[in-house]
Amino acid sequence: MSEQATTVQSANDLTEGPIAKKILIFAMPIIASNLLMQLYNAVDSIVIGQYAGTEALAAVGVSNPIMMLFNALFIGFSVGASIVVAQTFGAKDMARLRRTINTVFALAFTVGIIITVFGVLLCKQILFMLNVPESVIGDAHVYLVIIFTGTIGNVFFNYGGGILRGMGDSKSPLVALAISCVLNIVLDIWFVFGFDMGVAGVAWATVIGQTLSGLVLASRINRFGHGLGLSLKEMLKPDREIIRNVFKLGIPSGLQNIAMSLGGVIVQSFTNSFGPVFIAANTVVMRLDGFVIMPMFGLSMSATTFVGQNTGAGNHERAQKGVGTIITMVAALALSMAVIVYFFGHYGVRVFTQEFEVIEIAVQGVRIICFVYLFMGLDVTLAGAMRGAGMATVPMMTSITSNIIRIPLVYFLAIRPFNYHGVFYAMATSMIIGATLISSYYVFGNWREKGIRVPGTPSLEVE
């Protein structure tokens, strides 16, 4: 092996070295990437909310659950791909890793085409089904059609980022996203103010930025070392066994995402009855909340890769110690952010809008949700650890259960009494339930023995 390849491997290898230091070095770029992704999405809402009004902001808000519903399965497959890559990398099987990378990109292209076709054809019908207010539906349809048209760029970014994180490289996705984010901000301002394009402008800015980030990551994979890289010949002949493993690990995550998205869509259809002001306020809550929880999601993603690589290397004791370290970090972060949001969250809300009614509702919402950040962080961390060990089914089941429970909670706490506060209480309650379920299985369940292992990785011997 060349000196360059050895250096690359050592720098990205999570199977050796001080656990806390390795986790922090790996997690920090992921956290920064997640925050940038939220900025990426928030800029759309800020530009629209400040300069195009409440109804335009509501149009972007009602579009998000629909986008997530269509994207849920491919994001799940990207998680599955990341786990397969992490375990293969941990086993140091570079020939198989090359086949995995090319198979994953072939899968990404196929999934992107399918989502584009069905998204464009069905989005308007879905908007009508969700009882979106007539004053909002036109802009929402325009926004969704443009976003779905650029799905392949988004798919390539997610799959490329998953591949690189699985190989221990969390910095390249950050660089790609930073380039894309800067371009998105510039184009948002240019398209909305320079060309007066409204929601269409922010949608095109998002598509262009995502496509660029996907191309940057594909280029980085080609320069990773170990003889790894993209090959059209190998993409045209994907490895069926690798696809099966990606599906086995990705389908539970995808179904989990679909359940969350369906829950979000149903809840959105309920809450649309509160009108554009509440829709806009709820959009602000979700955007601001996204910034706060993304560091915890970054640590949960590091748990997936850390456990995945150490599972591939057969070092299960180190994997479990890493999970304990990450839980400690997440707890400290969650408690700190809860205090900050409760006392200073109103400043963040005012970044998105200056309308008093929207601000009042949004501030109440973030103050309710901040009390359950600890439960949310525990949930996503344990789910990430189990996925890394090849057990993606349990996180799927606990997430689906909590999201199913959320729907009647919204109905009985918000819709029947017609009290919008109930939407936020229902969300908080479902988070507590999800965290309780997955924590119980993590402590008492047999996920360590039942995890899926990719070929060439050691089996788990239970002491």
Buried (B, 14 or more C-beta within 10 A) or exposed (E): EEEEBEEBBEEBBBBEEEBEEBBBBBBBBBBBBBBBBBBBBBBBBBBBBBEBBBBBBBBBBBBBBBBBBBBBBBBBBBBBBBBBBBBBBBBBBBEBBBBBBBBBBBBBBEBBEBBBEEBBEBBBEBBEEBBBBEBBBBBBBBBBBBBBBBBBBBBBBBBBBBBBBBBBBBBBBBBBBBBBBEBBBEBBBEBBEEEEBBBBBBBBBBBBBBBBBBBBBBBBBEEBBBEBBBBEEBBEEBBEBBBEBBBBBBBBBBBBBBBBBBBBBBBBBBBBBBBBBBBBBBBBBBBBBBBBBBBBBBBBBBBBBBBBBBBBBBBBEBBBBBBEBBBEBBBEBBEEBBEEBBEEBBEBBBBBBEBEEBBBBBBBBBBBBBBBBBBBBBBBBBBBBBBBBBBBBBBBBBBBBBBBBBBEBBBEBBBEEEEBBBBBBBBBBBBBBBBBBBBEBBEEBEBBEBBBBBEBBBEBEEE
